[in-house]
Amino acid sequence: MRETALLSPSLFITLYFTENEIETYLATAKILNIQSNNIASFEIIDYDQDFENILEALFKNDKILLESTKIKLALHENFVAKLDYGGCFNE
């Protein structure tokens, strides 16, 4: 998927499929890498099994589905790690 200026490795994102102006949750993922050509690769962490066929088509680079899929920021992994371990957010 194409990078936006706000995306960077280690960010958690959510993927939404848009049809008839309605967004439907597909998955939560973590960005692994952003290539020099601005293509982002990510690891799926959780997904809605009802839309597994759409995710499979996305992984095959289905152009129509790629254009109908939105990425929204979730949380950075450092934030989540601090939540998991009770860390201080002022570090």
FENLINSUL-V501213 format. One record per pair of residues at least 6 apart in sequence whose C-alpha atoms are under 8 Angstrom apart, sorted by the first residue. I is the first residue (numbers start at 1). J is the second residue. D is the distance in Angstrom with one decimal. If there is no record, write none. Layout:
# FENLINSUL-V501213
i={I | I}
j={J | J}
d={D | D}
This chain:
# FENLINSUL-V501213
i={1 | 1 | 1 | 1 | 2 | 2 | 2 | 3 | 3 | 3 | 3 | 7 | 8 | 8 | 8 | 9 | 9 | 9 | 9 | 9 | 10 | 10 | 10 | 10 | 10 | 11 | 11 | 11 | 11 | 11 | 11 | 11 | 12 | 12 | 12 | 12 | 12 | 12 | 12 | 12 | 12 | 13 | 13 | 13 | 13 | 13 | 13 | 13 | 13 | 13 | 14 | 14 | 14 | 14 | 14 | 14 | 14 | 14 | 14 | 15 | 15 | 15 | 15 | 15 | 15 | 15 | 15 | 15 | 16 | 16 | 16 | 16 | 16 | 16 | 16 | 16 | 16 | 17 | 17 | 17 | 17 | 17 | 17 | 17 | 17 | 18 | 18 | 18 | 18 | 19 | 25 | 26 | 26 | 26 | 26 | 27 | 27 | 27 | 27 | 27 | 28 | 28 | 28 | 28 | 29 | 29 | 29 | 29 | 29 | 30 | 30 | 30 | 30 | 31 | 31 | 31 | 31 | 32 | 32 | 32 | 32 | 33 | 33 | 33 | 34 | 34 | 54 | 57 | 58 | 58 | 79 | 81 | 82 | 82}
j={39 | 40 | 41 | 66 | 38 | 39 | 40 | 34 | 38 | 39 | 40 | 73 | 31 | 33 | 34 | 30 | 31 | 32 | 33 | 34 | 30 | 31 | 32 | 76 | 77 | 30 | 31 | 73 | 74 | 75 | 76 | 77 | 28 | 29 | 30 | 31 | 73 | 74 | 75 | 76 | 77 | 28 | 29 | 30 | 31 | 71 | 72 | 73 | 74 | 75 | 25 | 26 | 27 | 28 | 29 | 71 | 72 | 73 | 74 | 25 | 26 | 27 | 28 | 29 | 69 | 70 | 71 | 72 | 23 | 24 | 25 | 26 | 27 | 69 | 70 | 71 | 72 | 23 | 24 | 25 | 26 | 65 | 68 | 69 | 70 | 24 | 68 | 69 | 70 | 68 | 48 | 47 | 48 | 51 | 55 | 44 | 45 | 46 | 47 | 48 | 44 | 45 | 46 | 47 | 42 | 43 | 44 | 45 | 46 | 42 | 43 | 44 | 45 | 40 | 41 | 42 | 43 | 40 | 41 | 42 | 43 | 40 | 41 | 42 | 40 | 41 | 65 | 65 | 65 | 66 | 89 | 87 | 88 | 89}
d={5.4 | 5.3 | 7.0 | 7.3 | 5.7 | 4.7 | 5.9 | 7.1 | 5.2 | 5.8 | 5.7 | 7.8 | 6.9 | 7.5 | 6.9 | 7.7 | 4.9 | 5.2 | 5.4 | 6.8 | 5.9 | 5.3 | 6.1 | 6.1 | 5.8 | 5.6 | 5.5 | 7.4 | 7.2 | 6.0 | 4.4 | 6.1 | 7.0 | 5.6 | 4.4 | 6.4 | 6.4 | 5.1 | 5.0 | 5.6 | 6.7 | 5.7 | 5.3 | 6.1 | 7.3 | 6.5 | 5.6 | 4.5 | 4.7 | 7.1 | 7.5 | 7.5 | 5.7 | 4.4 | 6.2 | 5.8 | 5.2 | 6.4 | 6.3 | 6.3 | 5.4 | 5.2 | 6.3 | 7.7 | 6.6 | 5.7 | 4.8 | 6.5 | 5.7 | 5.2 | 4.6 | 5.2 | 7.2 | 5.5 | 5.1 | 6.5 | 7.9 | 5.5 | 5.2 | 6.6 | 6.5 | 7.7 | 5.8 | 4.5 | 6.4 | 6.3 | 5.3 | 6.0 | 7.3 | 7.1 | 7.1 | 5.7 | 5.5 | 6.3 | 7.4 | 6.8 | 7.4 | 5.5 | 3.9 | 6.2 | 6.1 | 5.6 | 5.2 | 6.2 | 6.1 | 5.3 | 4.3 | 5.0 | 6.9 | 5.4 | 5.3 | 6.7 | 7.0 | 6.9 | 6.0 | 4.2 | 6.5 | 7.5 | 5.7 | 4.9 | 6.7 | 5.8 | 5.4 | 7.0 | 4.3 | 6.4 | 7.5 | 7.3 | 6.2 | 6.2 | 7.8 | 7.9 | 6.8 | 7.1}
